[in-house]
Amino acid sequence: MSDTEAVSPRQLAPIATFPLAPSLPHSLVRPDICRGNVHWRENMGLRGRIGLLFPQPRYAPRLRPSHHHWSPSLTPYPYTELLLPASTGPEFDPLHPDGGDPQTTDVNAQYAGYEHNYTYLVFCAFIVWLIIPGIGLLYGGLARRKSALALLFQSLMVAAVTTFQWMFWGYSLAYSRTAGPFIGDLANFGMKNVVVAPSIGNPAIPEIVFCLYQLLFCACTVQIVVGGAFERGRIIPSLVFGFLWATVVYCPIACWTWNPSGWLFNLPALDFAGGGPVHIASGWSALAYAFVLGKRKVKGDRHHAKPHNTTLVFLGTVFIWFGWFGFNGGSALNSSLRSMYAAFNTNAAASTGAIGWVMVDYIRHKGRFSVVGACEGAIAGLVGITPAAGYVSVWLAAVIGFLTAVVCGMMGSFLTGVFATSAVSTLDGATIASGGIDGNGRQIGLQFAEIAAISSYAFVVSCLLLLIMKYIPGLHLRVSDEAEEKGLDLDQFFDEQIGDWSIYSEIEKKRYQDAAETIIGAHEHGARSSTSERAVEMKVASAVQAPVKSD
């Protein structure tokens, strides 16, 4: 069969023609980051003509590796993912990495006709931002009320610190074009040239838009990590740790997974929206944080502390669920049908995750429901579908959501290798990705490699970083036992939570007023005997020293 010979519609989906370069490297580049850009055009290509979902489609042969060259074949595509140019758009010019001088040229003109792509991505970024307060509300509701404000404050400040880190060097370490297999360089240090140039993710998207979108991924991830200091970690060291963790853990793993130079990218491992860099890395790192800090101090017998405010847990979950539509829906980096499909899969997995968790709770607690359980199940489903949202069918997304109500991120990454199918990945007109369900069993092993590498690196490096900080003066990680007992809100904040400490302050005030009135009344009635005076003193002492509940 010649390179351009058409094959049966039963064997291949229709795709239009598109001229490609004559060579293809050993590792296939994924569109999640390098969709049709100059890196692809210089290093990617196929013999024959393969193209996009344009009008006048024709059938093109699948390709398979044959030693060191590529030839068409009717056999199922054996490798993981094939990059096709989803959109053209402006090319990155290494001689002018800034993308052009806006004072002398109209830099917007190069994106004419592609506005829908970057407008959609900006919209998704705004939605993703809602995950930040959502996590704060979730953590605050799950905590005891004496530390709820600290967790709300921490969620906001982590986003602020991470933004500075990303602008300073984080983006460059993760997504510089001259990165190595393990980490980027400082080519974009201080946001240098990160404005109007075509992005490394999609040339139809300006780099500033891509940078904003990826920043929010980093912020959400760091926020999950510092949650490991729940109710017993000092605020300032947690923010310092967040900055350092983003630098030495998140940025390298993001480079591995999503930068075209990364070793996991070229393995290749499938990760649509962050099952590895976001969820696996943050989960193991939060465990490391909790491990280094040690257990919470609890008086008496062991007990499972219930959330102090289930309503906050519910609201936080709603924010997170809504934000996840942008998290997964924007990760195709275009406004294609694949993006819409990923958004639908997101909702399906969250729903079945909630159903699965509620079923387990209903059985365990003999016919009783749990609002917190439903929220936790929905979040588990969201975590599980993240790496698979753009690769699996709707019903398999529902299965993933149900199963990951227990194991979450690692199960989601594993099932991506099992259930990924080209019938879904090709919806963006750029990707052919397959897993075990398409006969590509090798992909399951590659997913295990990703899980093992990210888990071990994140846990070990996080432990080392925390242990070093623990012995630096001024950066000790844990609050004192006394501060933990009375709560982080009283120990580190002067704010009062409406409906909580403010009410107790009024109660204390009333106790003092009653005690004063008792003393005045006793003197007005001439109580002078030692017995009556002692009775008054005892009453005042009991009123003033009565404990205020603060669990």
ABEGO torsion letter per residue (X at the ends): XBAABBBBAAABBBBBBBBBBABBBABBBBAAAABGBAAAAAABEBBEBBBBBBBGBBBBBBBBBBEABBBBBABBBABABBBBBABBEBBBBAABAAGEBAAABBAAAAABGAAAAAAAAAAAAAAAAAAAAAAAAAAAAABBAAAAAAAAAAAAAAAAAAAAAAAAAAAAAAABAABBAABBBAAABGGBGBBABBBAABAABBAAAAAAAAAAAAAAAAAAAAAAABGABBAAAAAAAAAAAAAAAAAAAAAAAABAABAAAAOBBBBAAGAAAAAAAAAAAAAAAAAAAEBBBBBEBBBBBBBABAAAAAAAAAAAAAAAAAAAAAAAGBABAAAAAAAAAAAAAAAAAAAAAAAAAAAAAGGBBBAAAAAAAAAAAAAAAAAAAAABBAAAAAAAAAAAAAAEAAAAAAAAAAABBAAAAAAAGABBBBBAAAGBAAAAAAAAAAAAAAAAAAAAAAAAAAAAAAABBGABABBBAAAAAAEAAAAABABBBBGBAAAAAAAAAAAAAAAAAAAAAAAAAGBABAAAAAAAAAAAAAAAABBBBBX
